[in-house]
Amino acid sequence: MELYPLKFEPIFHYRIWGGNKLRSILNKNASLNNVGESWEISGVEGNVSIVKNGNLKGLSLKDLLQSFKHELVGKKVYDKFGSDFPILIKFIDAQSPLSIQVHPNDELARRYHNSFGKNEMWYVMQAEENSKLLIGFNKRTCKEEYLHHLTNDSLTEIINSEMVIEGDVFNIPTGRVHAIGAGVLLAEIQQTSDVTYRIYDYNRIDNFTGKKRELHNNLAIKAIDFEFKTSYKENYINEKNSSVELVKTPHFITNKLVLNKDIVKDYSNFDSFVIYICVKGNLKIHHKNKDYNLYEGETLLIPAYIKRLSLKSENAELLEVYL
């Protein structure tokens, strides 16, 4: 059986801070209340994506990797990761603020969780007026000062706050403290990991459990990078019908494509799968005499063996992710 552009069933997650934008804006068929996350492509144990289109419908991402190996992900990717898919794609809707948190690097994650680390990035798809993100520190600080503020419930005094609008991009390497603020809908690209160290959660009670959520400060202090930057936002300029680099890391590369005409994408020099995330508008992906529709809030996995595609649209914006 031959591979083709693959869509997967979204995996929805309740979150204390979740809202309804995944339904109202991205047209997700989620029955839960307070849906905070839609996992679009996931190889996380217990949350492995299932194909929703074509002849391979019903198979899991793990099944595909076992059957197709490098044809699915590319030789260099398969040689490095084997049957572990290396990228997790999410949409996140924050009706109220997320906890202030930090993620461990590969070394810490392996030592304590038998997991990959969690480098990630955000692309803001929609933001209500005066919405913000917390990311990094707003001044030079140190472990002792950080612990002082943590103990005195004043941590936000030293965390950098960024007002955000649609199209803003932030890279979040492991060790960088961060939190999504209320009113933000975004796409998240990250390493395959579900390890988060929660630092501060506003002392709130989860209505679902009736309890405060667990904090992980003993582990977090091992992970935090106290580097100070004058700016944490990634700068880029939109260019029509051409891939524009947003974030390049050892773990993934993300470009943006703004389309107002039909183009051809040639991946003959790639040894990786490609993921398209439609963040605005819609398009058709043409391969082997067949069109695959992609709408805002949908994600498509292009297997590594596919080297040439036609993209047809007059009004689409998408993220292009690969290794």
C-alpha positions as CSV (number, residue, x, y, z in Angstrom):
1,M,0.0,0.0,0.0
2,E,1.3,3.4,-0.9
3,L,1.6,6.5,1.3
4,Y,-0.2,9.8,0.5
5,P,-0.8,13.1,2.4
6,L,-2.2,12.1,5.8
7,K,-4.7,13.7,8.1
8,F,-5.2,12.5,11.6
9,E,-8.0,12.5,14.1
10,P,-7.5,15.4,16.6
11,I,-7.0,14.3,20.3
12,F,-8.8,16.7,22.6
13,H,-7.7,17.5,26.1
14,Y,-9.6,19.2,28.9
15,R,-7.6,21.9,30.7
16,I,-8.5,24.1,33.6
17,W,-7.7,27.1,31.5
18,G,-9.3,25.9,28.3
19,G,-12.1,27.6,26.4
20,N,-14.3,27.1,23.3
21,K,-12.2,28.6,20.4
22,L,-11.1,25.2,19.1
23,R,-14.8,24.7,18.3
24,S,-15.9,28.2,17.5
25,I,-12.9,29.4,15.4
26,L,-11.2,26.1,14.3
27,N,-14.4,24.1,13.9
28,K,-13.2,21.2,16.0
29,N,-15.8,18.6,16.8
30,A,-15.0,18.5,20.6
31,S,-17.7,17.5,23.0
32,L,-15.7,18.4,26.2
33,N,-16.0,21.7,27.9
34,N,-12.9,23.7,28.6
35,V,-11.0,22.1,25.7
36,G,-7.5,23.6,26.0
37,E,-5.6,21.5,23.5
38,S,-6.1,19.7,20.2
39,W,-3.2,17.3,19.6
40,E,-3.0,17.2,15.8
41,I,-0.1,14.9,15.2
42,S,1.2,13.0,18.2
43,G,3.4,10.0,18.9
44,V,3.1,10.5,22.7
45,E,2.4,7.2,24.5
46,G,-1.3,7.0,25.3
47,N,-2.1,9.8,22.8
48,V,-0.9,8.4,19.5
49,S,-2.6,9.9,16.4
50,I,-5.0,7.8,14.2
51,V,-5.2,8.3,10.4
52,K,-8.6,9.8,9.4
53,N,-8.3,9.8,5.5
54,G,-7.7,7.4,2.7
55,N,-6.8,3.7,2.5
56,L,-4.8,3.9,5.7
57,K,-7.7,5.2,7.8
58,G,-7.7,3.7,11.3
59,L,-4.0,3.0,11.5
60,S,-2.0,4.7,14.2
61,L,1.1,6.8,13.6
62,K,3.1,4.0,15.3
63,D,1.6,1.5,12.8
64,L,2.7,3.7,9.9
65,L,6.3,4.0,11.3
66,Q,6.6,0.3,11.7
67,S,5.3,-0.4,8.2
68,F,6.8,2.4,6.1
69,K,9.8,3.5,8.2
70,H,12.0,6.0,6.2
71,E,9.4,6.3,3.5
72,L,7.3,8.1,6.1
73,V,9.8,10.2,8.0
74,G,13.0,10.1,5.9
75,K,16.2,8.0,6.3
76,K,18.1,10.4,8.6
77,V,15.0,10.8,10.8
78,Y,14.3,7.1,11.0
79,D,17.9,6.3,11.7
80,K,17.9,8.7,14.7
81,F,14.4,8.2,16.1
82,G,13.3,4.7,14.9
83,S,9.6,4.1,15.8
84,D,9.4,7.3,17.8
85,F,7.8,10.2,15.9
86,P,9.9,13.3,16.9
87,I,7.4,16.1,16.6
88,L,4.1,17.0,18.4
89,I,1.7,19.5,16.8
90,K,-1.0,21.2,18.9
91,F,-3.5,24.0,18.8
92,I,-3.9,25.7,22.2
93,D,-6.8,27.8,23.4
94,A,-6.2,29.7,26.6
95,Q,-9.5,31.2,28.0
96,S,-7.6,31.9,31.2
97,P,-3.8,32.0,31.8
98,L,-1.7,28.9,31.8
99,S,0.6,28.2,34.7
100,I,4.0,29.7,34.6
101,Q,6.2,26.7,33.7
102,V,9.5,25.5,32.2
103,H,10.5,22.4,30.3
104,P,13.6,20.2,30.8
105,N,16.3,19.5,28.2
106,D,16.9,16.1,26.7
107,E,19.4,15.2,29.4
108,L,17.1,16.0,32.3
109,A,14.1,14.5,30.6
110,R,15.9,11.2,30.0
111,R,17.2,11.1,33.6
112,Y,13.9,11.7,35.3
113,H,11.2,10.8,32.8
114,N,12.7,8.5,30.1
115,S,11.5,11.1,27.6
116,F,12.7,13.6,25.1
117,G,13.1,17.2,26.3
118,K,10.6,19.8,25.2
119,N,11.9,22.5,23.0
120,E,8.9,24.3,21.4
121,M,7.6,27.3,19.5
122,W,4.4,29.3,19.3
123,Y,2.6,30.9,16.4
124,V,-0.2,33.2,17.5
125,M,-3.3,32.5,15.4
126,Q,-5.7,34.8,17.2
127,A,-5.5,37.1,20.2
128,E,-8.1,39.2,22.0
129,E,-7.3,42.8,22.8
130,N,-4.5,43.2,25.4
131,S,-3.7,39.5,25.4
132,K,-0.2,38.7,26.4
133,L,2.3,35.9,26.9
134,L,4.9,35.5,29.6
135,I,8.3,34.5,28.4
136,G,11.8,34.8,29.8
137,F,12.9,37.2,32.5
138,N,12.5,41.0,32.3
139,K,15.9,41.7,33.8
140,R,19.2,39.9,34.7
141,T,18.4,37.7,37.6
142,C,19.9,34.6,39.4
143,K,18.7,31.5,41.2
144,E,18.6,33.2,44.7
145,E,16.5,36.2,43.5
146,Y,14.2,33.8,41.6
147,L,13.6,31.7,44.7
148,H,13.0,34.8,46.8
149,H,10.2,35.9,44.4
150,L,8.8,32.4,44.2
151,T,8.6,32.1,48.0
152,N,7.0,35.6,48.3
153,D,4.3,35.0,45.6
154,S,5.8,37.8,43.5
155,L,7.3,35.8,40.6
156,T,5.5,37.8,37.9
157,E,7.5,40.8,38.9
158,I,10.6,39.3,37.2
159,I,8.9,37.5,34.3
160,N,8.8,39.3,30.9
161,S,5.3,40.1,29.6
162,E,4.7,40.5,25.8
163,M,1.5,41.9,24.3
164,V,0.7,39.8,21.3
165,I,-1.2,39.9,18.0
166,E,-2.0,37.5,15.2
167,G,1.2,36.3,13.5
168,D,3.6,36.7,16.4
169,V,6.2,34.0,16.8
170,F,8.1,32.9,19.9
171,N,10.8,30.3,20.2
172,I,10.9,28.5,23.6
173,P,14.0,26.5,24.1
174,T,14.2,24.2,27.2
175,G,14.9,26.1,30.3
176,R,13.0,29.3,29.3
177,V,10.2,30.1,31.7
178,H,6.9,30.9,30.0
179,A,3.1,31.0,30.1
180,I,0.3,31.6,27.6
181,G,-2.0,34.4,28.7
182,A,-5.8,34.6,28.6
183,G,-7.4,35.2,25.2
184,V,-4.7,33.6,23.0
185,L,-5.2,30.9,20.4
186,L,-2.0,29.5,19.0
187,A,-0.3,26.7,17.1
188,E,2.5,24.9,19.0
189,I,5.3,22.9,17.4
190,Q,7.4,20.9,19.9
191,Q,9.5,17.9,20.5
192,T,7.5,14.7,21.3
193,S,7.2,15.1,25.0
194,D,4.5,15.7,27.6
195,V,6.9,16.8,30.4
196,T,6.1,20.2,32.0
197,Y,7.4,21.6,35.3
198,R,4.7,23.8,36.7
199,I,6.2,26.6,38.7
200,Y,3.2,28.9,39.7
201,D,-0.5,28.4,39.1
202,Y,-2.2,31.4,40.7
203,N,-3.4,29.3,43.6
204,R,-6.4,28.3,41.6
205,I,-8.6,25.2,42.1
206,D,-9.4,22.9,39.3
207,N,-13.2,22.5,39.2
208,F,-12.7,19.0,37.7
209,T,-10.7,17.7,40.6
210,G,-11.5,20.1,43.3
211,K,-7.8,20.5,44.1
212,K,-4.9,22.8,43.4
213,R,-2.7,21.4,40.6
214,E,0.7,20.0,41.5
215,L,3.8,22.2,41.3
216,H,7.2,20.8,40.3
217,N,9.6,23.4,41.7
218,N,12.3,21.0,42.9
219,L,12.7,19.7,39.3
220,A,12.1,23.2,37.7
221,I,15.0,24.7,39.5
222,K,17.3,22.1,37.8
223,A,15.9,23.1,34.4
224,I,15.6,26.9,34.4
225,D,17.9,29.0,32.2
226,F,18.4,32.4,33.8
227,E,19.6,34.0,30.5
228,F,18.1,37.5,30.0
229,K,17.3,38.7,26.5
230,T,16.2,42.2,25.4
231,S,13.7,40.6,23.0
232,Y,12.1,37.2,22.9
233,K,9.9,37.6,19.8
234,E,11.1,36.2,16.5
235,N,11.1,38.8,13.7
236,Y,10.2,37.9,10.1
237,I,8.7,39.5,7.0
238,N,5.9,37.8,5.1
239,E,6.7,37.0,1.5
240,K,4.0,35.8,-0.8
241,N,4.2,32.3,-2.3
242,S,7.6,31.5,-0.8
243,S,8.8,29.8,2.4
244,V,9.9,32.3,5.1
245,E,11.9,30.9,8.0
246,L,10.4,31.5,11.4
247,V,12.3,29.2,13.7
248,K,15.3,26.9,13.1
249,T,16.5,24.6,15.9
250,P,18.3,21.3,16.0
251,H,14.8,19.7,16.8
252,F,12.7,21.2,14.0
253,I,12.5,24.0,11.4
254,T,9.3,26.0,10.9
255,N,8.6,28.2,7.9
256,K,5.6,30.3,7.0
257,L,3.9,30.2,3.6
258,V,1.5,32.9,2.5
259,L,-0.3,31.9,-0.7
260,N,-2.3,34.0,-3.1
261,K,-1.7,31.8,-6.2
262,D,-0.9,28.2,-7.1
263,I,2.7,27.1,-6.5
264,V,4.8,23.9,-6.8
265,K,6.8,22.7,-3.8
266,D,9.9,20.6,-4.6
267,Y,11.2,18.5,-1.7
268,S,13.7,16.5,-3.7
269,N,16.6,17.7,-1.5
270,F,14.8,16.9,1.8
271,D,15.3,13.8,3.8
272,S,12.4,14.4,6.2
273,F,8.6,14.4,6.4
274,V,6.9,17.8,6.1
275,I,3.9,18.9,8.1
276,Y,1.5,21.6,6.9
277,I,-0.5,23.5,9.5
278,C,-3.1,25.8,8.0
279,V,-3.4,28.9,10.2
280,K,-5.6,30.9,8.0
281,G,-7.8,30.5,4.9
282,N,-7.8,27.2,2.9
283,L,-5.9,25.4,0.1
284,K,-5.8,22.3,-1.9
285,I,-2.7,20.1,-2.0
286,H,-2.4,18.2,-5.3
287,H,-0.6,14.9,-5.5
288,K,-0.9,12.1,-8.1
289,N,-4.1,13.4,-9.6
290,K,-5.8,13.8,-6.3
291,D,-6.6,17.0,-4.3
292,Y,-6.4,17.1,-0.5
293,N,-8.3,20.0,1.1
294,L,-6.8,21.8,4.0
295,Y,-8.8,24.3,6.1
296,E,-7.9,26.7,8.9
297,G,-7.2,24.6,12.0
298,E,-6.2,21.5,10.0
299,T,-2.9,19.7,9.8
300,L,-1.5,17.5,7.0
301,L,1.5,15.1,7.1
302,I,3.5,14.8,3.9
303,P,5.5,11.6,3.9
304,A,9.2,11.9,3.1
305,Y,8.9,9.8,-0.1
306,I,6.7,12.5,-1.7
307,K,9.0,15.0,-3.3
308,R,6.8,17.2,-5.4
309,L,3.4,18.8,-4.6
310,S,1.2,21.5,-6.0
311,L,-0.4,24.0,-3.6
312,K,-3.5,25.7,-4.8
313,S,-4.9,28.7,-3.0
314,E,-5.8,32.4,-3.3
315,N,-6.0,33.0,0.5
316,A,-4.0,30.6,2.6
317,E,-1.4,30.9,5.3
318,L,0.3,27.8,6.6
319,L,3.2,26.7,8.7
320,E,5.7,24.3,7.1
321,V,7.5,22.0,9.6
322,Y,10.3,19.5,9.0
323,L,13.5,18.2,10.5
